[in-house]
Amino acid sequence: MQLLLPYVLQVWRLLCGRLICLDVKDSFCSSLLIYNFRIFERRFGTRKFASFLLGTWFLSALVDFFLVQVFQYLFKYEVEELPAGLLAPVFSLFVPFYQSIPRMLVTQVLGHIHITNKTLVYIVGLQLLTSSPFMWLLALSGLISGGLYHSNVLWLQKILFVPAWVSGVVKYILEPLFSSSQPNDETPLGMGATLDIQRQQRMDLLDQQLLLAQYNEARRNTRHQPQAGLFQWTRLFPSLRHRGQNRHPVQPHPQAQTQQSTQPPLLENSPVAEEQVARLVEMGFSRIDALEALRASNNDINMATNFLLQH
């Protein structure tokens, strides 16, 4: 029994070192990233998300040992201690985040620096990467592990996964503690009371974001060249609500009208129902904005309303 005690302590130390963060900044950044990466849980399910973390956790432990030995062989420097915590699986989540989540432009700074919906996540990951000297080794290990598991190399997804009975037991124990109260009869169905409804709403939101990104790209292609200057304020602070009202009146020219008639705008290809335009105008939106939003959403009144409220 005494002979086995040192090995048990080593295994316990390994498990604690791979799960518990000792640095407050590492704990904060990794928790923020895991919370943001919960989009995969809503998209693929809790069991697949937990299986990805479990699989990359095992793979990163092996890859860490291999990279330490390679680093010691190449540079003749012994790595005595690596940062503790669930760090390598956090870096492995950047692989499906880069490949699966579409990049949508939010704004531009100085006319050349693109700010997208993924910029903040990469900034937090860079902050976590620079928190300690050998964090780059864990980051490389996590990216390698995430790439192997996400690509299902050697059928790793069938080997390293969370069993269904474990998922059922955890769900039975934790779901009553963290789930919200059941909706009553007066609660509308679209409030997201169940997990399936929330997942469907998340997928609908992603579809809306893709559609809005295509709409904004079409508007940028047909928009005039921005005015010169160091900051392009029209890109930083767009105002769709008042763009039609602040438009300067232009005197009609016969030649210009003939040219415009031969080249119709891109956004005027699909017909728009006047009834839906009237409903949006009654809500307080201008007719020009209502027409543009309805054309971009294929006459979907709900998506057009969400777009006008967000812009």
Secondary structure as GFF3:
##gff-version 3
##sequence-region A 1 311
A	DSSP	alpha_helix	5	19	.	.	.	ID=ss1
A	DSSP	alpha_helix	24	36	.	.	.	ID=ss2
A	DSSP	alpha_helix	39	44	.	.	.	ID=ss3
A	DSSP	alpha_helix	46	75	.	.	.	ID=ss4
A	DSSP	alpha_helix	88	92	.	.	.	ID=ss5
A	DSSP	alpha_helix	94	100	.	.	.	ID=ss6
A	DSSP	beta_strand	105	109	.	.	.	ID=ss7
A	DSSP	beta_strand	113	116	.	.	.	ID=ss8
A	DSSP	alpha_helix	119	129	.	.	.	ID=ss9
A	DSSP	alpha_helix	135	150	.	.	.	ID=ss10
A	DSSP	three_ten_helix	153	155	.	.	.	ID=ss11
A	DSSP	alpha_helix	156	159	.	.	.	ID=ss12
A	DSSP	alpha_helix	164	178	.	.	.	ID=ss13
A	DSSP	three_ten_helix	189	191	.	.	.	ID=ss14
A	DSSP	alpha_helix	195	222	.	.	.	ID=ss15
A	DSSP	alpha_helix	233	236	.	.	.	ID=ss16
A	DSSP	alpha_helix	254	262	.	.	.	ID=ss17
A	DSSP	three_ten_helix	266	268	.	.	.	ID=ss18
A	DSSP	alpha_helix	274	282	.	.	.	ID=ss19
A	DSSP	alpha_helix	287	296	.	.	.	ID=ss20
A	DSSP	alpha_helix	301	310	.	.	.	ID=ss21
###
